[in-house]
Amino acid sequence: MNKRAWTITIMLILFQIIAFADKAVLGLVAQQAIPDLGISTVEFGFIGSAFFFLYAIASVLLGLWAGKVPIKWVLVAMGLSWAVLQFPMFLGGGAAVLLVTRILLGAAEGPATAMSLSSAHSWFRPAERAMPSNLIAIGSTLGPVIAAPALAVVIASLGWRWAFGALGIIGAVWVLVWIFMGSDGPFGSKFAAKAGERVPDESPTNSDEPNDGGEVDRLAAFDSQHKVPWKALLLSGSFVVAVFAGFTNFWTQGFLTTWSPKYLAGAVNLSPELVALVFTFPWLFGAVVLLGLGVLGRSLMRKGHSVHKAIGVPFGISLAVAGLCFVLLPATSGTTSVVLLTIAAGCSVIYPMAPTAMAYAAGPKQRPVLMAVLGGVASVGAIVSPTAVGLFMDGAGYRTPAPGTKDTAEMIINMTAGVNQSFGVAGALLLLAGVLSVLFMNPDKTASRLQAKYPVPNV
């Protein structure tokens, strides 16, 4: 294997870990921050949603920028912004500062997955992209896994504000390393083949990949696609389904990063130490799912199967399983609820598979923008989810306890009722998204149809 390609992949995995740790920190500090800042659960949910207010706009704008400059420097700018925006809360900011910094941080993190995948894809040939893509996606799930126990220790020993400070320092270190180590690969937009030309023959992966006959021509065609009208690409059935599926993925992320720790502490009655541990279960299970689906996708792609069968169908089945488990959750309690939440959330935090699949529908020059737009629009799910859950809880009669006090038994019952309502909504959305993905997420067909319908390059 080409060591440089996999070194870059490791750096991008770390990039994703930091990004999702930044998201998860809000939920981890909820118990202490809500009373200290003097805000209600609805207001805290609003702050959780605020992270995604500029997510979509920033995703599109940075995606367009990434089509004009090396992705390396896009990642530098993003990482530096993440680090700087952690320090205002570390230095004593209040609720208003938390709101503003979360909005700006969300804007800076909006295209993180799209840019990470674009960078990784520039180092691997089409048949080999499923595995590094899913490894990067695993970085997304490992962020909260690593952050939860580590930040729990920081919060317990130094206070909740130090959680933000620690993330700022870690982000700055990553940026410094990436400046010296990062670069774009030979299959990126900078080196994109013109319409009708073949991609480079050099492979940064194992030599056992098939490299002759129609299979190479079929795979090379993905990186030789000419530009097609954006309207046709964004209104294609595959893209619309990918957006809806991504919406459900982000809905789950919004719940996990904002409300999951409080739900585990109250409804499941876990100690703070166990909350930090159990909080990691869905993300760990999601990592296992992504690894398994990555191996499956790589194997199927190398055997000549379509992107639909290799990525779209497994993605849809996973979402359907998640939806079913969410629907069943309200009827459970205790250990059973932890198990179902782990499976439900783990099978639904696999969003990067959606842009990975859709990347095959466009050529290298349109690919970063396409993935960024997908992530930006889908992120609306994470805007809605935290506030929606807070409203469900408020509607069920839950009220925030006074500073220094704990939830009463009545308030815990009310909170559980509200969260269970949100589980039913999440389950229905995921089931529908899973079925639609299995049936209609077909980037191969989309690419062939658009390339044939718009044969003139640079439309």
Residue pairs with C-beta under 8 A, 6 or more apart in sequence:
1 204
1 205
1 206
2 123
2 203
2 204
2 205
4 123
4 204
5 123
5 124
5 132
5 185
5 204
5 205
6 132
7 181
8 119
8 120
8 123
8 181
8 182
8 183
8 185
9 120
9 123
9 132
9 135
9 136
11 174
11 177
11 178
11 181
11 182
12 116
12 119
12 120
12 136
12 139
13 135
13 136
13 138
13 139
13 142
14 139
14 174
15 75
15 79
15 112
15 116
15 139
15 174
15 178
16 112
16 113
16 116
16 136
16 137
16 139
16 140
16 142
16 143
17 139
17 140
17 142
17 143
17 146
18 79
18 82
18 143
18 167
18 170
18 171
18 174
19 82
19 109
19 112
19 113
19 140
19 143
20 139
20 140
20 141
20 142
20 143
20 144
20 147
20 257
21 143
21 144
21 146
21 147
21 151
21 167
21 170
22 82
22 86
22 105
22 109
22 143
22 167
22 171
23 51
23 109
23 143
23 144
23 253
23 257
24 143
24 144
24 147
24 148
24 256
24 257
25 147
25 151
25 163
25 164
25 167
26 33
26 47
26 48
26 51
26 102
26 257
26 258
27 48
27 256
27 257
27 258
27 259
27 260
27 261
27 262
27 279
28 147
28 148
28 151
28 152
28 155
28 163
28 261
28 276
28 279
29 155
29 160
29 163
30 44
30 258
30 259
30 261
30 262
31 261
31 262
31 265
31 272
32 155
32 159
32 160
33 44
33 98
33 160
34 40
34 41
34 44
34 400
35 400
35 401
35 402
35 403
35 404
36 160
36 403
37 94
37 95
37 98
38 95
38 403
39 47
39 95
39 400
40 394
40 399
40 400
41 390
41 393
41 394
41 398
41 399
41 400
42 387
42 390
42 391
42 394
43 95
44 258
44 390
45 258
45 259
45 386
45 387
45 388
45 389
45 390
45 391
46 99
46 386
46 387
46 390
47 95
47 98
47 99
47 102
48 102
48 254
48 257
48 258
48 259
48 386
48 387
48 390
49 254
49 382
49 383
49 384
49 385
49 386
49 387
50 99
50 102
50 103
50 106
51 102
51 103
51 105
51 106
51 382
52 106
52 250
52 254
52 379
52 380
52 382
52 383
53 103
53 106
53 107
53 383
54 103
54 104
54 106
54 107
54 110
55 106
55 107
55 109
55 110
55 375
55 376
55 379
55 382
55 383
56 110
56 376
56 377
56 379
56 380
57 107
57 110
57 376
58 106
58 107
58 108
58 110
58 111
58 376
59 110
59 111
59 114
59 372
59 373
59 375
59 376
59 379
60 369
60 372
60 373
60 376
62 74
62 78
62 110
62 111
62 115
62 372
63 111
63 114
63 368
63 369
63 370
63 371
63 372
63 373
63 376
64 369
64 372
65 74
66 74
66 111
66 114
66 115
66 118
66 368
66 369
66 372
67 189
67 365
67 366
67 368
67 369
70 183
70 184
70 190
71 115
71 118
71 119
71 122
71 184
71 188
71 368
72 119
72 178
72 182
72 183
72 184
74 111
74 115
75 115
75 116
75 119
75 178
75 182
76 175
76 178
76 179
76 182
78 108
78 109
78 111
78 112
78 115
79 171
79 174
79 175
79 178
80 171
80 172
80 175
81 104
81 105
81 108
82 105
82 108
82 109
82 167
82 168
82 171
83 167
83 168
83 169
83 170
83 171
83 172
83 175
84 168
85 101
85 104
85 105
85 108
85 168
86 101
86 105
86 164
86 165
86 167
86 168
86 171
87 164
87 165
87 168
88 97
88 101
89 97
89 98
89 101
89 161
89 164
90 161
90 162
90 164
90 165
90 168
91 161
92 161
93 101
110 372
110 375
110 376
110 379
111 371
111 372
111 375
111 376
113 136
113 137
113 140
113 351
113 352
113 355
113 371
113 375
114 355
114 368
114 371
114 372
114 374
114 375
115 368
115 372
116 136
116 139
117 133
117 136
117 352
117 355
117 356
117 359
117 371
118 188
118 367
118 368
118 371
119 182
119 184
119 185
119 188
120 129
120 132
120 133
120 136
121 129
121 133
121 187
121 188
121 359
121 364
121 367
122 184
122 185
122 186
122 187
122 188
122 189
122 190
122 191
122 364
123 132
123 185
123 186
123 187
123 204
124 132
124 185
124 187
124 204
124 205
125 187
125 199
125 203
125 204
125 205
125 209
125 219
126 219
126 220
126 222
126 223
126 301
126 360
127 209
127 210
127 215
127 219
127 298
127 301
127 302
128 203
128 205
128 209
128 298
128 302
129 356
129 359
130 294
130 297
130 298
130 301
130 310
130 311
130 356
131 294
131 295
131 297
131 298
133 294
133 352
133 353
133 356
134 290
134 291
134 293
134 294
134 297
134 352
134 353
134 356
135 290
135 291
135 294
136 352
137 290
137 294
137 350
137 351
137 352
137 353
137 356
138 286
138 287
138 290
138 291
138 294
140 349
140 351
140 352
141 283
141 284
141 286
141 287
141 290
141 346
141 349
142 283
142 287
143 283
144 256
144 257
144 279
144 280
144 283
145 280
145 283
145 284
145 287
147 167
148 276
148 277
148 279
148 280
149 276
149 277
149 280
150 166
151 163
151 166
151 167
152 272
152 273
152 276
154 162
154 163
154 166
155 162
155 163
156 272
184 190
185 204
186 200
186 202
186 204
187 199
187 200
187 223
187 364
188 364
189 364
189 365
189 367
189 368
191 200
192 223
192 363
192 364
192 365
193 199
193 200
193 220
193 223
193 224
193 364
194 224
194 226
194 457
195 224
195 225
195 226
195 457
196 224
197 224
198 220
198 224
199 220
199 223
199 224
201 211
203 209
203 211
209 302
210 216
210 302
215 304
218 304
222 360
222 363
222 447
223 363
223 364
224 363
225 362
225 363
225 447
225 451
226 363
226 451
226 456
226 457
226 458
226 459
227 363
227 365
227 366
227 457
227 458
227 459
228 362
228 366
228 450
228 451
228 453
228 454
228 459
229 454
229 459
230 366
232 450
232 453
232 454
233 239
233 361
233 362
233 366
233 370
233 446
233 450
234 370
234 373
236 361
236 446
236 449
236 450
237 440
237 442
237 446
238 312
238 357
238 358
238 361
238 440
238 441
238 442
238 443
238 445
238 446
239 358
239 361
239 370
239 374
239 446
241 433
241 436
241 437
241 440
241 441
242 354
242 355
242 357
242 358
242 374
242 378
242 437
242 441
243 374
243 377
243 378
244 378
244 432
244 433
244 436
245 315
245 316
245 319
245 354
245 378
245 433
245 434
245 436
245 437
245 441
246 351
246 354
246 355
246 374
246 375
246 377
246 378
246 379
246 381
247 377
247 378
247 380
247 381
247 429
247 433
248 319
248 323
248 348
248 381
248 426
248 429
248 430
248 433
249 319
249 348
249 349
249 350
249 351
249 354
249 378
249 381
250 351
250 378
250 379
250 380
250 381
250 382
250 385
251 381
251 382
251 384
251 385
251 426
251 429
252 322
252 344
252 345
252 348
252 349
252 385
252 426
252 430
253 349
253 351
253 381
253 382
253 385
254 381
254 382
254 383
254 384
254 385
254 386
254 389
255 345
255 385
255 386
255 389
255 422
255 426
256 282
256 283
256 345
256 349
258 385
258 386
258 389
259 386
259 389
259 390
259 419
260 279
260 282
260 341
260 345
261 275
261 276
261 279
262 415
263 415
263 416
263 419
264 270
264 274
264 275
264 278
264 279
264 338
265 272
265 275
266 407
266 411
266 412
266 415
266 416
267 337
267 412
267 415
267 416
267 419
268 278
268 333
268 334
268 337
268 338
269 412
270 278
278 338
281 338
281 341
281 342
281 346
282 341
282 342
282 344
282 345
282 346
282 349
283 345
283 346
283 349
284 346
285 342
285 343
285 345
285 346
285 347
286 345
286 346
286 347
286 348
286 349
286 350
288 346
289 318
289 346
289 347
289 350
290 350
290 352
290 353
293 311
293 314
293 315
293 318
293 350
293 353
296 310
296 314
297 310
297 311
297 314
300 309
300 310
301 307
301 310
306 442
306 444
307 357
307 360
307 442
307 443
307 444
308 357
308 441
308 442
308 443
308 444
308 445
311 353
311 356
311 357
311 441
312 357
312 437
312 438
312 441
312 442
312 443
313 437
313 438
313 441
314 353
315 350
315 353
315 354
315 357
315 437
315 441
316 433
316 434
316 435
316 436
316 437
316 438
316 439
316 441
317 434
317 438
318 347
318 348
318 350
318 434
319 347
319 348
319 350
319 430
319 431
319 433
319 434
319 437
320 430
320 431
320 434
320 435
320 438
321 343
321 347
321 434
322 343
322 344
322 345
322 346
322 347
322 348
322 427
322 430
322 434
323 344
323 348
323 426
323 427
323 428
323 429
323 430
323 431
323 432
323 433
323 434
324 427
324 431
325 340
325 341
325 343
325 344
325 347
325 427
326 340
326 344
326 348
326 423
326 424
326 426
326 427
326 430
327 423
327 424
327 427
327 428
327 431
328 340
328 427
329 337
329 340
329 341
329 344
329 420
329 423
329 427
330 420
330 421
330 423
330 424
332 340
344 423
344 426
344 427
344 430
348 426
348 430
351 375
351 378
354 374
354 378
354 441
355 370
355 371
355 374
355 375
357 441
357 443
358 370
358 371
358 374
358 443
359 367
359 370
359 371
359 443
360 443
360 444
360 447
361 370
361 443
361 446
361 447
361 450
362 370
362 447
385 422
385 426
388 422
388 425
389 418
389 419
389 422
392 418
392 419
392 421
392 422
393 414
393 415
393 418
393 419
394 418
395 418
396 414
396 415
396 417
396 418
396 421
397 410
397 411
397 414
397 417
398 411
398 414
398 415
398 418
399 411
399 414
401 407
401 408
401 411
407 415
